[in-house]
Amino acid sequence: MATDGSNAGARDSAQPSVTLGDVTGSAFSVGGSNNTNTVRHGGVETGTPTPQVLLDAVLELRAALVRVPRGEDRSALDAELDGAAEELETAGEIRPGLAARLRAALERWAPLVESVSAATALAGLLTSLGG
């Protein structure tokens, strides 16, 4: 159990606690339907991701969704991700508005993707794009 350095004797020692230090160059999520997942991006980040890096993240999330039960929400998210992937492949660049559109899709269907670590990785890339 991690402690925060405070007087632990005043608290019940059975209470879980978590301490996070500096988190740099990583995307992570904790919790959500009793699932915990972490995605770490090693190395030094050098600015904004390339269109290929974003495309790979979109395709990785699309592939991970195969394990999620099929339904109206998943079909709509699949269509949004397919459209983004096609745009990235065709244009070869990250067009204005794409990052914001993908961010909105992740937020809209958060309950669907909350336990999919590929969604966390994509969200981290979108954050670096300002979307």
N, C-alpha and C positions, 0 to 999 in steps of 0.2 A: 504494500500500500504506500502510495506517495503521500508525503505530508507537505504542508506549506510553511513549516517552521514555527507555526503558532503553538500555543499551549494546548497540546493534544489531550492532556489529562482532563480538561474541562469538557471534552466531547466524548461521546460513546466510541470506544475504539473499534467497534464493529461497523461503524459508518464508513462507506467507501469514499475515497477522495481522489482527485486527479490534479496534478500540477502540470501545466504546460509552460515550457520555457520559450525560447525564441524559435519560431517556425518560419523557415525561409525556403523558398523554392519547392514547396510541397502543397498538395491539396489533400484534404482529409475530411472525413465525416465520422461522427461518432453517434451511435444510437439509431433511432428510427426502427420501430418494429422489432426491437431486441436484436438488431444486427449491428455489428461494428465492423467498419472496413477502413482501410487506409490505402492511399495511393501516394507513392513517393516518386518524385521526379529527381533523379540524381544529376549531379553536375551543376554547373553554373548557368543560370538563365541569362540569355543575352537578348533582352528586349522582348518584342512581341513575337508570338509564334508565326511560323510560315504557313501559307495556305495548305501545304502538304501535312504539316503537323496537326492542324485543325481538322483536315479531312480524315486523317487517321483516327483522331479521337471520335469524330462523328460516326465513322464506320465501326469502330470498336463498341460504341454504345449501341448502335443498331444491331450488331451481332449479339451483344449481351442480352438484348431484349427478347431474344428467342426463348429464353427461360421464363419469361413473364407470361402469365396467362393471357390469351388473346381476348380482346374486347374492344369496345368502341374507343376508349381512351388510348389503348396501345396502338390501334390502327391509325388514329390521328397523329400520335407522336411518330410512328413509323413514317407516315407521309411527310411530316415536317423534316425529319432527319434525311429522308431520301431526297427531298427538294434541296436541302442545304448541301448534301454531298454532290448532287448534280451541278449545282451552282459553282461549287469549289472546283470540280473537275473541268467544267466548261470554261469558266472565266480564268482559272489559274491564279486568282487573286481573292483576297477577302474584301468583298464589296461592302460599302457603307450600309449599315443596318443589319447585316447578317449576324453579327455577334449579339446584338440586342434581340433579334428574333429568336435565336437559339436559347439565349438566357430566359426569355419569356416562356418558351416551350418547356424548359426544365422546371421553371417555377410553376407553370400551369399544371404539369403532370408530376409534380414532386412526389405525391404518394405512390405513384407507379414506379418511380426510379430511385426512391430513397435508399434502397438496399443494393443498388447496382454501382459498384465502384467506378465503372467507366463513366457514369454520369458525374461523379465527383471530379474525375480527371478533366472532363470536358468543361465543367464549371470553372475549374482553375485556369484553364486556357482562356476562357471567355473573360474572366476577371482581368487577366493581363492585357486583354484587348480593350478593356474599358466597357465591355458590353454587359 
